[in-house]
């Protein structure tokens, strides 16, 4: 299926925005590694979510808002 837009452009936007929002490995890397390694059940709703994942969601929703 061909997309009417460049997915690579959106991916680059999300990644750039991720860093613009302030994620750095110095600030959040240890927490993110700890949250991932202590997650025993991937689908449980009671696990800690990586901070980086939250930043990705913010950037993703910004893309959706711009497309809508």
TIFI-127870 format. One record per residue: residue in three letters; x, y, z of N, C-alpha, C, O in turn. Coordinates in steps of 0.1 Angstrom, whole numbers, padded with zeros to 4 digits, always signed. Layout:
N
ALAXYZXYZXYZXYZ
...
REM end
This chain:
68
UNK+0008-0012+0000+0000+0000+0000+0009+0012+0000+0018+0014+0008
UNK+0006+0021-0009+0014+0034-0010+0007+0044-0001-0005+0046-0002
UNK+0016+0051+0006+0011+0062+0015+0012+0075+0008+0021+0078+0000
UNK+0002+0084+0010+0002+0097+0003+0012+0107+0010+0013+0119+0006
UNK+0019+0102+0020+0029+0110+0027+0041+0102+0030+0041+0090+0029
UNK+0052+0109+0033+0065+0102+0036+0066+0098+0050+0067+0106+0059
UNK+0065+0085+0053+0066+0080+0067+0079+0083+0073+0080+0086+0085
UNK+0090+0083+0065+0103+0087+0070+0103+0101+0076+0110+0104+0086
UNK+0096+0110+0069+0095+0124+0074+0088+0125+0088+0092+0132+0097
UNK+0077+0117+0089+0070+0116+0102+0079+0110+0113+0080+0115+0124
UNK+0086+0100+0110+0095+0093+0119+0106+0103+0124+0109+0103+0136
UNK+0112+0110+0114+0122+0120+0118+0116+0131+0127+0123+0136+0136
UNK+0104+0136+0124+0098+0146+0132+0096+0141+0146+0100+0148+0156
UNK+0091+0128+0148+0089+0123+0161+0102+0122+0169+0103+0126+0180
UNK+0112+0117+0162+0125+0115+0169+0131+0129+0173+0136+0131+0184
UNK+0131+0139+0163+0136+0152+0167+0128+0159+0178+0134+0165+0187
UNK+0115+0157+0178+0106+0163+0188+0109+0156+0201+0109+0163+0212
UNK+0111+0143+0201+0115+0136+0213+0126+0142+0220+0126+0144+0233
UNK+0137+0146+0213+0148+0152+0219+0146+0167+0223+0151+0172+0233
UNK+0138+0174+0214+0134+0188+0217+0126+0189+0230+0128+0199+0238
UNK+0118+0179+0233+0110+0179+0245+0119+0177+0258+0115+0179+0269
UNK+0131+0172+0256+0141+0172+0267+0146+0158+0271+0153+0157+0281
UNK+0143+0148+0263+0148+0135+0267+0163+0134+0265+0167+0137+0254
UNK+0170+0130+0275+0185+0127+0273+0188+0115+0281+0181+0112+0291
UNK+0198+0107+0277+0202+0095+0284+0207+0099+0298+0206+0091+0307
UNK+0213+0111+0299+0218+0115+0312+0207+0117+0322+0209+0114+0334
UNK+0196+0123+0318+0185+0125+0327+0176+0113+0329+0172+0110+0340
UNK+0173+0105+0318+0163+0095+0319+0168+0081+0316+0160+0071+0317
UNK+0180+0080+0311+0185+0067+0306+0184+0056+0317+0180+0045+0314
UNK+0189+0059+0329+0189+0049+0339+0175+0045+0343+0172+0033+0345
UNK+0166+0054+0344+0152+0051+0348+0146+0042+0337+0139+0032+0340
UNK+0148+0046+0324+0142+0038+0313+0147+0024+0313+0140+0015+0311
UNK+0160+0023+0315+0166+0009+0315+0160+0001+0327+0157-0011+0325
UNK+0159+0007+0338+0154+0001+0350+0139-0003+0348+0135-0014+0352
UNK+0131+0006+0342+0117+0003+0340+0115-0009+0331+0107-0017+0332
UNK+0124-0009+0320+0123-0020+0311+0127-0033+0316+0121-0043+0314
UNK+0138-0033+0324+0144-0046+0329+0135-0052+0340+0136-0064+0343
UNK+0127-0044+0347+0119-0049+0358+0105-0051+0354+0096-0053+0363
UNK+0102-0051+0342+0089-0054+0337+0087-0068+0335+0092-0074+0325
UNK+0080-0076+0344+0079-0090+0343+0068-0094+0333+0070-0104+0326
UNK+0058-0087+0332+0047-0090+0323+0044-0078+0314+0040-0067+0319
UNK+0047-0079+0302+0047-0068+0292+0033-0061+0292+0032-0049+0290
UNK+0022-0069+0293+0009-0064+0291+0002-0059+0304-0009-0054+0304
UNK+0009-0060+0315+0002-0056+0328+0001-0040+0328+0009-0033+0323
UNK-0010-0035+0334-0012-0021+0334-0005-0015+0346-0005-0002+0348
UNK+0001-0023+0355+0008-0017+0367+0023-0016+0366+0030-0015+0376
UNK+0028-0016+0354+0042-0015+0352+0046-0001+0350+0038+0007+0345
UNK+0059+0002+0353+0064+0016+0351+0066+0018+0336+0072+0009+0329
UNK+0062+0029+0330+0064+0032+0316+0076+0040+0315+0079+0049+0323
UNK+0084+0037+0305+0096+0044+0302+0093+0059+0300+0083+0062+0293
UNK+0101+0068+0305+0099+0082+0302+0100+0085+0287+0093+0093+0281
UNK+0110+0078+0281+0112+0080+0267+0100+0076+0259+0097+0083+0249
UNK+0093+0066+0263+0080+0062+0256+0070+0073+0257+0062+0075+0248
UNK+0069+0079+0269+0059+0090+0270+0063+0102+0261+0054+0108+0255
UNK+0075+0105+0260+0079+0116+0251+0076+0112+0236+0072+0121+0229
UNK+0078+0099+0233+0074+0095+0219+0059+0096+0217+0055+0101+0206
UNK+0051+0093+0227+0036+0095+0226+0033+0109+0224+0024+0112+0216
UNK+0039+0118+0231+0036+0132+0230+0039+0137+0215+0031+0144+0209
UNK+0051+0133+0210+0054+0137+0197+0045+0131+0186+0041+0138+0177
UNK+0041+0118+0188+0032+0112+0179+0019+0119+0179+0013+0121+0168
UNK+0014+0123+0190+0001+0130+0191+0002+0144+0184-0008+0149+0179
UNK+0013+0150+0185+0015+0163+0178+0014+0161+0163+0008+0169+0156
UNK+0020+0150+0158+0019+0147+0144+0004+0145+0140-0001+0150+0130
UNK-0003+0137+0148-0018+0135+0145-0025+0148+0145-0034+0150+0136
UNK-0022+0157+0154-0029+0170+0155-0026+0178+0142-0035+0185+0138
UNK-0014+0177+0137-0011+0185+0126-0017+0179+0113-0019+0186+0103
UNK-0019+0166+0113-0025+0159+0101-0040+0161+0101-0046+0160+0090
UNK-0046+0163+0112-0061+0164+0113-0067+0176+0110-0079+0178+0110
REM end
